[in-house]
Structures are given as structure tokens and as C-alpha cells.
Amino acid sequence: MTVSTDPEHIAISKSRGIKIDWKDRHHSEYGMQYLRDKCPCATCTGAHGTPPRQPEADNPFQMYKPKLTMLSVEPVGNYAIRISWSDGHNTGIYSYDHLRHICQCTECLAALRQA
């Protein structure tokens, strides 16, 4: 079966995350912190020659950080979305291909282990 990177429907909750129904009938759910940790921008991935941003889950002082929320989500052409985060970050363009690739559902995780 061919994996679709074309969304059929996108549901956005600025306090919980994003749910996507793909045209191939696959369903993906992305929590807030997971999406922020998987930001594909050059700063977060270390593409500028600097170390990549460390996931917030690795921070032992989580109780001192304000709760992460999405301030806005906007389409980028027909291929991606841009998320503006409450931590001031807004340069990540999440392509639908990237979002499908980082899906954490049981089916996708099993396929990743077999690859």
C-alpha cells in the first residue's frame, strides 16, 4: 500500500496537539511537546553548524517552564503548516511528508522497526 502524505482533514487543538486523517485512511496524532521536539527548522536540527536543540523531555527542570501551547497554525502552500509556539519559536515548517514520517502510531512504529 502506498503511503499518502496528502491530508484529508487536519484537526488542531492549540492546547493538545494536531490530529491528521490522511487520504490513504491512515490517522496520526501528535502531542504538543512531541511536535515541538520534532521541529524541522535549521536551528532545531543543528543545520547552522550549532548543536541541535535538545528535546524538552530531557530537561530535568520542567516544573519551572510555562506550559507549551500553539499560538497559531497556518498553511504553507499546499505542502506544509507553520506553527508559532508559546516559547517564541515560529520558524519550523512542518511538511506533510515530515509529519507522516514522524507518526508514532502502532502501525508506523512497527513498520519503522522492520525497516
C-alpha positions as CSV (number, residue, x, y, z in Angstrom):
1,M,0.0,0.0,0.0
2,T,1.3,3.5,-0.9
3,V,1.7,5.9,2.0
4,S,-0.1,9.1,1.4
5,T,1.4,12.5,2.5
6,D,-1.8,14.3,1.5
7,P,-4.1,15.2,4.4
8,E,-7.8,14.6,4.1
9,H,-8.6,16.5,7.4
10,I,-6.5,18.3,10.0
11,A,-7.9,19.0,13.5
12,I,-5.9,21.5,15.6
13,S,-6.1,21.9,19.3
14,K,-3.9,24.7,20.5
15,S,-3.7,23.1,23.9
16,R,-3.4,19.4,23.0
17,G,-1.9,19.0,19.5
18,I,-2.8,18.0,16.0
19,K,-4.7,15.1,14.5
20,I,-4.5,14.3,10.8
21,D,-6.6,12.0,8.7
22,W,-4.6,11.1,5.6
23,K,-6.1,10.4,2.2
24,D,-5.0,6.7,2.5
25,R,-7.3,6.4,5.5
26,H,-4.4,6.5,8.0
27,H,-4.8,8.5,11.2
28,S,-2.0,10.3,13.0
29,E,-2.0,12.2,16.4
30,Y,0.8,14.5,17.5
31,G,1.1,15.8,21.1
32,M,2.3,19.4,21.7
33,Q,5.7,18.6,23.1
34,Y,6.4,15.8,20.5
35,L,5.7,18.3,17.7
36,R,7.9,21.0,19.3
37,D,10.7,18.4,19.8
38,K,10.4,17.3,16.2
39,C,10.7,20.8,14.7
40,P,12.4,20.5,11.4
41,C,13.9,24.1,11.2
42,A,17.6,24.7,10.8
43,T,18.1,26.0,14.3
44,C,16.4,22.9,16.0
45,T,18.1,20.4,13.8
46,G,21.6,21.9,14.0
47,A,21.9,22.7,10.3
48,H,23.7,26.0,11.1
49,G,26.7,24.1,12.5
50,T,25.5,24.5,16.0
51,P,24.4,21.6,18.2
52,P,20.8,20.6,17.6
53,R,18.2,21.7,20.1
54,Q,17.7,19.2,23.0
55,P,14.2,17.8,23.4
56,E,12.4,19.4,26.3
57,A,11.7,15.9,27.7
58,D,15.4,15.8,28.6
59,N,15.1,18.9,30.8
60,P,15.1,18.0,34.5
61,F,13.5,21.3,35.5
62,Q,10.2,21.0,33.6
63,M,8.2,22.3,36.6
64,Y,9.8,25.8,36.1
65,K,8.7,26.1,32.5
66,P,5.4,27.6,31.4
67,K,3.1,25.2,29.7
68,L,3.8,24.9,25.9
69,T,0.9,25.9,23.6
70,M,0.4,26.6,20.0
71,L,-0.3,30.3,19.4
72,S,-1.2,29.8,15.7
73,V,-1.0,27.2,12.9
74,E,-1.1,28.4,9.3
75,P,-0.8,26.6,6.0
76,V,2.3,27.0,3.9
77,G,1.2,26.4,0.3
78,N,-0.3,23.0,-0.2
79,Y,2.5,21.1,1.4
80,A,3.0,22.1,5.0
81,I,2.0,24.0,8.1
82,R,3.9,26.6,10.2
83,I,3.4,26.5,14.0
84,S,4.0,29.5,16.2
85,W,4.8,28.3,19.7
86,S,4.4,30.0,23.1
87,D,8.1,29.6,23.7
88,G,8.7,32.2,20.9
89,H,9.7,29.8,18.2
90,N,7.9,30.1,14.8
91,T,10.4,29.2,12.1
92,G,9.6,25.5,11.7
93,I,7.7,24.5,8.6
94,Y,6.2,21.0,9.1
95,S,5.8,19.5,5.7
96,Y,3.1,16.9,5.4
97,D,5.8,14.4,4.4
98,H,7.7,15.2,7.6
99,L,4.5,14.8,9.7
100,R,3.7,11.5,8.1
101,H,7.3,10.3,8.6
102,I,7.2,11.1,12.4
103,C,3.8,9.4,13.0
104,Q,4.0,7.5,16.3
105,C,1.0,5.2,15.9
106,T,1.5,1.5,16.5
107,E,1.4,0.7,12.8
108,C,4.1,3.2,11.9
109,L,6.3,2.3,14.8
110,A,6.1,-1.4,13.8
111,A,7.0,-0.5,10.1
112,L,10.0,1.5,11.3
113,R,11.3,-1.4,13.4
114,Q,11.1,-3.7,10.4
115,A,12.9,-1.3,8.1
